Amino acid sequence: MSSARPPRLVYTSSRKLQSSSPSKKAKAEEDSEEPPPPPSGSMAEPAPAAGAPPGGDEDHPVPPSPAPSSESGAPPAKFSEADLQAIKLTSDTLKRNPKMDFSKTDLLKLLSYLEGELQARDVVIAVLKTEKVKQLLNTTRYSKAANLNDPHAALYRDNLASSGNIASRQSSIQAAYSEHEMRLLNDQRVGVKEQMDSLAALVMQQRQTQGKMVEVLKDAEDRYKQVVQELEDERRKHEHTTAQGDDITYGLEIERSRLKQELEHEKEQHKVLELELQKIQEQFEAEKNRQKQIVLLLLAERKKIIIKYIEERKRSEDLAQILSEEKMRVDTIAEGLEEESKKCLRMEADLEQQTAQYEAERKMLHQSLAKEEKRIKEQELEIQQLRAEIELLRKQTGIRHPVVAPQLPTKPGGLMPSRPSIGGAAIVPGESCSKAGK
């Protein structure tokens, strides 16, 4: 698919050509008789941009872009009639064919060309900025009138000659004068603009200051009115207070006498309450001593109960040991009977009689143990009742004494001490158990 590739256009260059003055176009026509510029396959760039990439290729010739215009301080470049006609034909072709069918390869190529054109434009912009800065610096350093012996004008003419745009001596002198005039005009514009900016800033600052002063004066007037109003109110209050001073003094005297009477009454009430408090304290001390004696008696009784409990526990342990020994003896006898069953057939009746006797004794022991357990439970209930009474007395008196809880027997057949009578006589623990042990 072979389609005509439209040449790329430098739109900045075409705009600069349209904005050029008639005098510059006349100079371009005068210079058209000179040798033609380099081929259109590359852009005409200033001398400092020697390393810039080319603006076109063999397939897509691009018309040369002009040199920096008079706005940047340098004379515009000259174009031949052939270059102008090529630019015009290209623009007409684009206008006639606004919609063109391109393949993917062509679009990629056009994109690459556009990227190259953008890079070239960036380079040209950087060069123009550099030239502008140099011109401004040179203008500030050298402000005298231009002449043929001016070194800057000579360097500029050499630059024009080396770039291929050869001009006559007359055009070089005119270019130097025009350059100097543009520099002076730019300096005047910059100075006037700076003065206008500074004056505008000063006017704005003065307006802001005026606004602030108006606000400050307004606030001061408001504060003054407020202070005057407050002083007027205070004066009225003072007059009203002075007019009612006698009535207030009389009322204060009456209030003082009433308060004095109330104070005397309160003092009498305070004395009565102190006497009542003293009586209550004496009663409390007497009750405290009585409760203390009761607690001491209860502690002594508790000590006796603990001692008896320890004795009964020891006796129950002895009885349990005797019972275990009897069981062991019965076991040994049973083993002996099994071993000598063949030899002791004659003693079977005696053994049965002894076994029956042992069974009766065992039943008696079980009965005695049940009685002892019942009695121990009763003693535990009595001990709990005593503890409750001790706690009640301790709560009433407010005296705290550590209560040592008696240790109960861990064995099921253990014996508990009996509760002593109120007169101090102790109950003798189970006699049947001691008989059974014997």
C-alpha positions as CSV (number, residue, x, y, z in Angstrom):
1,M,0.0,0.0,0.0
2,S,1.8,3.0,-1.3
3,S,0.3,6.4,-0.4
4,A,1.7,9.8,-0.8
5,R,3.4,10.9,2.3
6,P,2.7,14.6,3.1
7,P,5.7,16.6,4.0
8,R,6.0,17.9,7.5
9,L,5.4,21.5,8.2
10,V,7.0,23.7,10.8
11,Y,4.0,25.8,11.8
12,T,6.1,28.2,13.9
13,S,8.1,29.0,10.9
14,S,5.0,29.7,8.7
15,R,3.6,32.0,11.3
16,K,6.8,33.9,11.6
17,L,6.8,34.3,7.8
18,Q,3.3,35.7,7.8
19,S,4.1,38.1,10.6
20,S,7.3,39.5,9.0
21,S,7.2,43.1,7.8
22,P,7.2,44.2,4.1
23,S,10.7,45.6,4.5
24,K,12.0,42.1,5.5
25,K,10.1,40.6,2.5
26,A,11.8,43.1,0.2
27,K,15.2,42.1,1.7
28,A,14.3,38.4,1.0
29,E,13.5,39.2,-2.6
30,E,16.8,41.1,-3.0
31,D,18.7,38.2,-1.6
32,S,16.9,35.7,-3.8
33,E,19.3,36.5,-6.5
34,E,22.1,35.1,-4.3
35,P,23.0,31.3,-4.3
36,P,20.1,29.2,-3.0
37,P,20.1,27.9,0.6
38,P,20.9,24.3,1.5
39,P,18.5,21.6,0.4
40,S,15.1,21.4,2.1
41,G,15.8,18.1,3.6
42,S,17.2,19.7,6.7
43,M,16.1,22.7,8.8
44,A,18.2,25.9,8.8
45,E,19.3,26.1,12.4
46,P,21.5,28.7,14.1
47,A,25.1,28.1,14.5
48,P,25.1,27.2,18.2
49,A,22.7,24.3,17.5
50,A,25.2,22.3,15.5
51,G,24.4,19.1,17.3
52,A,20.6,19.3,16.8
53,P,18.9,16.4,15.0
54,P,17.8,17.0,11.4
55,G,14.2,18.0,10.8
56,G,13.4,15.8,7.8
57,D,14.6,12.9,5.6
58,E,14.9,12.2,1.9
59,D,11.3,11.0,1.5
60,H,9.7,13.9,3.4
61,P,11.5,17.2,2.6
62,V,10.7,19.9,5.1
63,P,11.0,23.6,4.2
64,P,13.6,25.4,6.1
65,S,12.6,27.3,9.2
66,P,13.6,30.9,9.5
67,A,16.2,32.2,11.9
68,P,15.1,34.0,15.1
69,S,12.9,37.0,14.3
70,S,13.5,40.6,15.4
71,E,11.5,39.9,18.6
72,S,14.5,37.8,19.9
73,G,17.0,40.4,18.7
74,A,18.3,38.7,15.4
75,P,17.2,39.4,11.8
76,P,14.9,36.8,10.1
77,A,16.2,34.2,7.6
78,K,15.7,34.6,3.8
79,F,13.6,32.2,1.7
80,S,13.6,31.6,-2.0
81,E,10.5,31.6,-4.2
82,A,10.7,27.8,-4.6
83,D,10.6,27.3,-0.8
84,L,7.6,29.6,-0.5
85,Q,5.8,27.8,-3.3
86,A,6.5,24.4,-1.7
87,I,5.0,25.6,1.6
88,K,1.9,26.9,-0.1
89,L,1.4,23.8,-2.2
90,T,1.8,21.6,0.9
91,S,-0.8,23.6,2.9
92,D,-3.2,23.5,-0.1
93,T,-2.8,19.7,-0.3
94,L,-3.6,19.3,3.4
95,K,-6.7,21.5,3.0
96,R,-7.9,19.6,0.0
97,N,-7.4,16.1,1.6
98,P,-8.4,16.5,5.3
99,K,-9.1,12.8,5.7
100,M,-6.4,10.4,4.5
101,D,-6.2,6.7,5.0
102,F,-2.9,5.6,6.5
103,S,-1.6,2.2,7.4
104,K,-0.2,1.3,10.8
105,T,3.4,1.5,9.5
106,D,2.7,4.9,8.0
107,L,1.2,6.1,11.3
108,L,4.3,4.9,13.2
109,K,6.5,6.7,10.8
110,L,4.5,9.9,11.1
111,L,4.7,9.5,14.9
112,S,8.5,9.1,14.7
113,Y,8.7,12.2,12.5
114,L,6.5,14.2,14.9
115,E,8.8,13.2,17.8
116,G,11.8,14.3,15.8
117,E,10.1,17.6,15.0
118,L,9.3,18.1,18.7
119,Q,12.9,17.5,19.6
120,A,14.1,19.9,17.0
121,R,11.6,22.5,18.3
122,D,12.8,22.1,21.8
123,V,16.4,22.6,20.6
124,V,15.4,25.7,18.7
125,I,13.6,27.1,21.7
126,A,16.6,26.5,23.9
127,V,18.9,28.2,21.4
128,L,16.5,31.2,21.2
129,K,16.4,31.5,24.9
130,T,20.2,31.4,25.1
131,E,20.5,34.1,22.4
132,K,17.9,36.2,24.2
133,V,19.8,36.1,27.5
134,K,23.1,36.9,25.8
135,Q,21.5,39.9,24.0
136,L,20.0,41.2,27.2
137,L,23.4,40.9,29.0
138,N,25.2,42.6,26.2
139,T,22.7,45.4,26.1
140,T,23.1,46.1,29.8
141,R,26.9,46.1,29.4
142,Y,27.2,48.1,26.3
143,S,24.6,50.9,25.7
144,K,26.6,53.2,23.3
145,A,25.5,53.8,19.7
146,A,26.3,51.1,17.1
147,N,28.9,51.7,14.4
148,L,30.9,49.8,11.9
149,N,33.7,49.1,14.3
150,D,31.4,47.6,17.0
151,P,32.8,44.2,17.9
152,H,29.3,42.7,18.5
153,A,28.1,43.9,15.1
154,A,31.2,42.4,13.5
155,L,30.6,39.1,15.3
156,Y,27.0,39.1,14.2
157,R,28.0,39.7,10.6
158,D,30.5,36.9,10.8
159,N,27.7,34.7,12.2
160,L,25.5,35.5,9.3
161,A,28.3,34.8,6.8
162,S,29.1,31.5,8.4
163,S,25.5,30.3,8.5
164,G,25.1,30.8,4.7
165,N,23.0,34.0,4.7
166,I,25.6,36.3,3.0
167,A,24.5,40.0,3.0
168,S,26.1,43.1,1.6
169,R,27.9,45.7,3.7
170,Q,24.9,48.0,3.5
171,S,22.4,45.3,4.8
172,S,24.9,44.3,7.5
173,I,25.1,48.0,8.8
174,Q,21.3,48.3,8.7
175,A,20.9,45.0,10.5
176,A,23.3,46.2,13.2
177,Y,21.4,49.5,13.6
178,S,18.1,47.8,13.7
179,E,19.4,45.3,16.3
180,H,20.7,48.2,18.5
181,E,17.3,50.0,18.2
182,M,15.4,46.8,19.1
183,R,17.7,46.4,22.1
184,L,17.1,49.9,23.3
185,L,13.4,49.5,22.8
186,N,13.3,46.3,24.7
187,D,15.3,47.9,27.5
188,Q,12.9,50.8,27.6
189,R,9.9,48.4,27.6
190,V,11.5,46.3,30.4
191,G,12.2,49.5,32.5
192,V,8.7,50.9,32.0
193,K,7.2,47.5,32.8
194,E,9.2,47.2,36.0
195,Q,8.2,50.8,37.0
196,M,4.6,50.1,36.3
197,D,4.7,46.8,38.3
198,S,6.4,48.6,41.2
199,L,3.8,51.4,41.1
200,A,0.9,48.9,40.9
201,A,2.4,47.1,43.9
202,L,2.8,50.3,45.8
203,V,-0.8,51.3,45.0
204,M,-2.1,47.9,46.1
205,Q,-0.1,48.1,49.3
206,Q,-1.4,51.6,50.0
207,R,-5.0,50.4,49.4
208,Q,-4.5,47.5,51.8
209,T,-3.0,49.9,54.4
210,Q,-6.0,52.3,54.0
211,G,-8.4,49.4,54.4
212,K,-6.6,48.2,57.6
213,M,-6.6,51.8,59.0
214,V,-10.3,52.1,58.3
215,E,-11.0,48.9,60.1
216,V,-8.8,50.0,63.1
217,L,-10.6,53.4,63.3
218,K,-14.0,51.6,63.1
219,D,-13.0,49.2,66.0
220,A,-11.7,52.2,68.0
221,E,-15.0,54.0,67.6
222,D,-16.9,50.9,68.6
223,R,-14.8,50.5,71.7
224,Y,-15.2,54.1,72.6
225,K,-19.0,53.9,72.3
226,Q,-19.0,50.8,74.4
227,V,-16.8,52.4,77.1
228,V,-19.0,55.5,77.2
229,Q,-22.1,53.3,77.6
230,E,-20.5,51.3,80.4
231,L,-19.5,54.5,82.2
232,E,-23.1,55.8,81.9
233,D,-24.5,52.6,83.3
234,E,-22.1,52.7,86.2
235,R,-23.0,56.3,87.0
236,R,-26.7,55.4,87.1
237,K,-26.1,52.4,89.3
238,H,-24.0,54.5,91.7
239,E,-26.8,57.1,91.9
240,H,-29.4,54.4,92.5
241,T,-27.2,52.7,95.2
242,T,-26.6,56.0,97.0
243,A,-30.3,56.8,97.0
244,Q,-31.1,53.4,98.6
245,G,-28.1,53.4,101.1
246,D,-30.1,54.2,104.2
247,D,-32.7,51.5,103.6
248,I,-29.9,49.0,103.0
249,T,-28.1,50.0,106.2
250,Y,-31.3,49.6,108.3
251,G,-32.0,46.2,106.7
252,L,-28.4,45.1,107.5
253,E,-28.8,46.1,111.2
254,I,-32.0,44.0,111.5
255,E,-30.3,41.0,109.7
256,R,-27.3,41.3,112.1
257,S,-29.5,41.2,115.2
258,R,-31.4,38.2,113.8
259,L,-28.2,36.4,113.0
260,K,-26.9,37.1,116.5
261,Q,-30.0,35.5,118.1
262,E,-29.6,32.5,115.8
263,L,-26.0,32.1,116.8
264,E,-26.8,32.1,120.5
265,H,-29.5,29.5,119.9
266,E,-27.0,27.4,118.0
267,K,-24.5,27.6,120.8
268,E,-27.0,26.3,123.3
269,Q,-28.0,23.5,121.0
270,H,-24.3,22.6,120.6
271,K,-23.8,22.4,124.3
272,V,-26.8,20.0,124.7
273,L,-25.5,17.8,121.9
274,E,-22.1,17.7,123.5
275,L,-23.6,16.4,126.8
276,E,-25.6,13.8,124.9
277,L,-22.5,12.7,123.0
278,Q,-20.6,12.3,126.3
279,K,-23.3,10.1,127.8
280,I,-23.4,8.0,124.6
281,Q,-19.6,7.6,124.7
282,E,-19.7,6.4,128.4
283,Q,-22.4,3.9,127.5
284,F,-20.4,2.7,124.6
285,E,-17.3,2.2,126.8
286,A,-19.3,0.2,129.3
287,E,-20.8,-2.0,126.6
288,K,-17.4,-2.4,125.0
289,N,-15.9,-3.7,128.3
290,R,-18.8,-6.1,128.8
291,Q,-18.4,-7.5,125.3
292,K,-14.7,-7.9,125.8
293,Q,-15.3,-10.0,128.9
294,I,-17.8,-12.2,127.0
295,V,-15.3,-12.7,124.2
296,L,-12.6,-13.7,126.7
297,L,-14.9,-16.3,128.2
298,L,-15.8,-17.6,124.8
299,L,-12.2,-17.9,123.9
300,A,-11.5,-20.0,127.0
301,E,-14.5,-22.2,126.3
302,R,-13.3,-22.6,122.7
303,K,-9.8,-23.7,123.9
304,K,-11.3,-26.3,126.1
305,I,-13.5,-27.6,123.3
306,I,-10.4,-27.8,121.0
307,I,-8.5,-29.8,123.6
308,K,-11.3,-32.3,124.1
309,Y,-11.7,-32.6,120.3
310,I,-8.0,-33.5,120.0
311,E,-8.4,-36.2,122.8
312,E,-11.4,-37.7,121.1
313,R,-9.7,-37.7,117.8
314,K,-6.8,-39.6,119.3
315,R,-9.1,-42.1,120.8
316,S,-10.9,-42.6,117.5
317,E,-7.5,-43.2,115.8
318,D,-6.6,-45.8,118.5
319,L,-9.9,-47.6,117.9
320,A,-9.4,-47.5,114.2
321,Q,-6.0,-49.1,114.7
322,I,-7.4,-51.8,116.9
323,L,-10.1,-52.5,114.3
324,S,-7.5,-52.8,111.6
325,E,-5.5,-55.2,113.7
326,E,-8.5,-57.3,114.3
327,K,-9.2,-57.4,110.6
328,M,-5.7,-58.5,109.9
329,R,-5.9,-61.2,112.5
330,V,-9.2,-62.4,111.0
331,D,-7.6,-62.4,107.6
332,T,-4.6,-64.4,108.9
333,I,-6.9,-66.9,110.6
334,A,-8.9,-67.3,107.4
335,E,-5.8,-68.0,105.4
336,G,-4.7,-70.5,108.0
337,L,-8.1,-72.2,107.8
338,E,-7.9,-72.5,104.1
339,E,-4.5,-74.0,104.2
340,E,-5.4,-76.5,107.0
341,S,-8.9,-77.2,105.8
342,K,-8.0,-80.9,105.1
343,K,-6.3,-81.3,108.4
344,C,-8.8,-79.4,110.5
345,L,-12.1,-81.0,109.6
346,R,-12.7,-81.9,113.2
347,M,-12.4,-78.3,114.3
348,E,-15.0,-77.1,111.7
349,A,-17.7,-76.7,114.3
350,D,-15.4,-74.8,116.6
351,L,-14.4,-72.6,113.8
352,E,-18.0,-72.0,112.8
353,Q,-18.8,-71.1,116.4
354,Q,-15.8,-68.7,116.5
355,T,-16.9,-67.2,113.2
356,A,-20.4,-66.6,114.5
357,Q,-18.8,-65.0,117.6
358,Y,-16.6,-62.8,115.4
359,E,-19.6,-61.9,113.3
360,A,-21.5,-60.9,116.4
361,E,-18.6,-58.8,117.6
362,R,-18.3,-57.2,114.2
363,K,-21.9,-56.3,114.2
364,M,-21.5,-54.8,117.7
365,L,-18.5,-52.8,116.4
366,H,-20.5,-51.6,113.5
367,Q,-23.3,-50.5,115.7
368,S,-20.9,-48.7,118.1
369,L,-19.2,-47.0,115.1
370,A,-22.6,-45.8,113.8
371,K,-23.4,-44.5,117.2
372,E,-20.1,-42.7,117.3
373,E,-20.6,-41.2,113.9
374,K,-24.0,-40.0,114.9
375,R,-22.6,-38.4,118.0
376,I,-19.8,-36.8,116.0
377,K,-22.3,-35.3,113.6
378,E,-24.2,-33.9,116.6
379,Q,-21.0,-32.4,117.9
380,E,-20.2,-30.8,114.6
381,L,-23.6,-29.2,114.6
382,E,-23.0,-27.9,118.1
383,I,-19.6,-26.6,117.0
384,Q,-21.2,-24.7,114.1
385,Q,-23.7,-23.2,116.4
386,L,-20.9,-22.0,118.7
387,R,-19.1,-20.5,115.7
388,A,-22.2,-18.7,114.7
389,E,-22.6,-17.3,118.2
390,I,-19.0,-16.2,118.3
391,E,-19.4,-14.5,114.9
392,L,-22.5,-12.7,116.2
393,L,-20.7,-11.6,119.3
394,R,-17.8,-10.4,117.4
395,K,-19.9,-8.4,115.0
396,Q,-21.7,-6.8,117.9
397,T,-18.5,-5.9,119.8
398,G,-16.5,-4.9,116.7
399,I,-13.5,-6.9,118.0
400,R,-11.9,-9.3,115.6
401,H,-10.1,-12.4,116.9
402,P,-8.7,-15.1,114.7
403,V,-10.8,-18.3,115.0
404,V,-8.9,-21.5,114.7
405,A,-11.1,-24.0,112.8
406,P,-10.7,-27.5,114.2
407,Q,-9.5,-30.2,111.8
408,L,-12.0,-32.9,111.2
409,P,-10.9,-36.5,110.8
410,T,-10.2,-37.6,107.2
411,K,-11.2,-41.3,107.9
412,P,-14.9,-42.1,107.7
413,G,-14.8,-44.0,111.0
414,G,-13.1,-41.2,112.9
415,L,-14.6,-39.9,116.2
416,M,-15.5,-36.3,117.0
417,P,-15.3,-34.8,120.5
418,S,-18.5,-34.3,122.4
419,R,-19.8,-30.8,123.4
420,P,-19.1,-29.9,127.0
421,S,-22.0,-29.0,129.2
422,I,-22.6,-25.4,130.2
423,G,-21.5,-26.2,133.8
424,G,-18.1,-27.4,132.5
425,A,-18.6,-31.2,132.8
426,A,-17.3,-33.0,129.7
427,I,-19.3,-35.9,128.1
428,V,-17.3,-39.2,128.1
429,P,-16.9,-40.4,124.5
430,G,-18.3,-43.8,123.3
431,E,-17.8,-46.5,125.9
432,S,-19.1,-49.2,123.6
433,C,-16.2,-48.6,121.2
434,S,-13.6,-49.0,124.0
435,K,-15.4,-52.2,125.1
436,A,-15.4,-53.5,121.6
437,G,-11.7,-52.7,121.3
438,K,-10.9,-54.7,124.4
